Amino acid sequence: MADKPFPQDESGINLLLQNLAAKLNSYKVVLGITNTDVTFISEAAANYQYLINITPQVSDSKEAFTQFKGDYINGDANDPVPAAPVFPSISVPNPAVLGIVPGTKGVIKRIKASAAYTDTIGEDLGLVDTGGKELVENLTAALTLKALSNSRVEVSFSKQGQDAMKVMFKRQGDAAWSLAGIYTSSPGVHDVANVPPDEPESREYKGVLLKKNAEVGNESPAYTAVTTP
């Protein structure tokens, strides 16, 4: 089978990283992959997802500051003084190592150079072109979150040829997951009130692909969003 080109878009790179992070450790011994490579992929996948999730928050803060600045410069003196926008603190979950893409390409090169590497392993790791007929058990769900106004969270995803994405959520401190929604197109919007309603809250989200109402493939990692009241 032909090698699959390295993805060029963020969602494609994220899908590849999440799949590698979920599966590479199980092939470590047979492929002779080092713990350093396995750890790099695991930490890179988490950092990449974090950077995707934080980007909309940074963009929203920039827009809020532009509005805040305009109000101060050109606003009506009789209007109430607007609250200053709060910028998100940037802190990747794992030690920062520059070069996620070239580093991942290097790991993939070493995987494919292993004498034990096969097309079957390549299919499972998402490294070979299956002609659009990838086995559903090899699929791994991935989400991108964006906090909207009024406690809503936008959930973007790729259905990867399946029928829908089932999304679960839980608030910080909750033990059990609850259904956020079953979305047949991306993005979906999860609309539920904060608790308490006038304060931001931290929520975790995870997803799994659906085919004819049956769960297929692997669950996504858990992603965090901080809501806006």
N, C-alpha and C positions, 0 to 999 in steps of 0.2 A: 504494500500500500504506500501511497505517496505521503511524504511528510506534510503536516498541516502548517501553513505559514503562521508565523507569530502574529497574533491579533494586533490591529492598529488602533482600535477604539478602546476607551476606558472600560466599557462593560465587558468586552471580549477578554481583555487582559485580566479583569477581575474574576471572570468565570474560570479562566485557566489557573490563576493563582489559587483560588479557593479549592478547585479540584485537586491540584497538586498537593496543597496543604493537607487535604483530607486523606490522601492515598499514598503519598510518597513513602512514608515511614514503613508501610507494609512491604515495600519492594526494596528497602534499604539493604538487606542482607544479600538477596539474590543478585542485585545490580552492583553491589559493592559501593553504594553511595555513602558518603561520610555523614556523620552526625552534624557536621558544620553545614552541609548542603541542606539537610532536612530542617535544621533550625532556621537557616536563612529563609527557606520557602515559607515556613510556618509564620515567622515574624513579618516577612514581607507581605504576605496575604493579609494579615491583620492590619498592618500599617496602611496598605493600599486602600482597604475598605474604609478605614478611618478617614483618610484624606478625601475620598469620594464623599463620605457623609458630611464632613465638616465644610466642604466647599460651598454648598448652598447657604449655610449659616453665615459664612463670611460675606457672601454676596448680599444676603439680606441685610446684614449689618452695614455694609457699604451704602446700600440704598437708603437705609434709615438715617445714616449720618448725613447724606446729601439733603434729605428732607429737613433734618434738624438744622443744618447749616443755613438752608434757604429760609426757614422760618425765622431764625435769628437775624438774618440780614434784611429780609424783605417783609417779614410778617407784620400783622396789625398789632399795634401796641396794646389794644384792648383784649386780644386773645390771651388765653392762659399760656404760661411758659411751658414748652414741651419738655418731656423727660428726655434726658440724654440717652442715646442708644448704648446698649451694652455689647461689646465685642466679645466673641468667643475666645477662650483661652486655647491655644493650639498645643496639644501634648499627645504625640503618637503613643500608642500603647506599648510599643517595644523600643529598645534602643535604636536610634536613627542610624541607618546605614544607607548612604546615598547610592543611587543606581539600581533601583528595583528591577527595571526592565533588562539592562545588560547583565545584572547578576542572575536573573531568572534564565536568560538565554544561555548563560554559562552552565548552569545546572542542567538544563535540557541537553546541551551538547554532551555533557559527561554521562547523562542517562543513556543517550543514543549510542555512545561509544562503548558502552559495556558489552562484553561478549555474551551476556545473558539476556540482552534486550531483544524483545520480539514485537511483532505487530500487535499481538494480543495485549501486551503490556502498554504499548503505545496507544492503543484504543482506549484502555482504561484510564490512562493519564491524560487523554485528550491531545495527543501529540501527532496523530496521523489522521489523514483525510478519509472518512468513512463514506464519502459520497452522500452525505446528508442522512445516513441511515444509522446513526449512532444508537447503540443499545440504550434503552431507557434506564436500565439499572446503572449505567455509567454517568447519567446526568446528575448534576449538583445544582440545586436552586441557589440563586443569588439575588439580593435586594439592594436597592439604593433608596435612602430615606431623605425626606426634606420636610422640616417643620413648617407648617402653614399657620395662618392666624386662627384664632378661635379653637385652639387645642387640637387642630387637625394635623394629620401626618400624611404626606404624599409618599406612596410606595411605588417605585419603578422597578421593572424586572423584564426579563426575556422569558417567554413561554417555552423556548427551545423546542418548538414543534409540538408541544403538548396543548391541552385544552384550556388550562387555567392554572392560577397560582393560589394556593391556600396559605393565608397569612395568619399567624398567631401573634399575640402580644401579651406582655405582663408589665405591670407597673413596678417601680423599685420597691422591694420589700415583699412583693407577692411571691408565693410559692408555686402557684399553678399558672399555666398558660391559658389564655382565653382566645376565642376566635375573633380576629379583626375583620376578616372578610374572605370571600372567594372571588377573585378578580379574573375576568376573561379577557381583559385588555389592560395595557399599561399606559399611563400610571393609574393606580387606584388610590382612593383617598379614604383613610380611616378617620371617621368623625365620631369622637366620643369625648365627653367632658372631662377636664382635669379634676383631680381630687386633691385638695379643695379647688373649686372652679376658677378662682382668681389668682392662682399661683402656677408657675411652670412645674412640670413634672418630668422625671426621667422614665422612659419606657424602653423595653427591649422588644424587638420584632424578629421573627424567623419565618421562613417559608418552605413549602414543599410543592412540587409540581403535581398536577392532577391530570389524569387521562381517563375520561368517562367516569368521573367521580371517584376514581381510585388513586391513591397516592403512589407516585412512581419516582425512582431515583433517590437521591440523597437530600436530606434536609439541608437548608442553608445554615451557615453560622448564625449566631444571634447578633443583631445590630442594635445600636442605641440611638435614640432620638430624644432631644430635650424640647418639650412642647412650648408653644407661645400662647398664653391665655387670650 
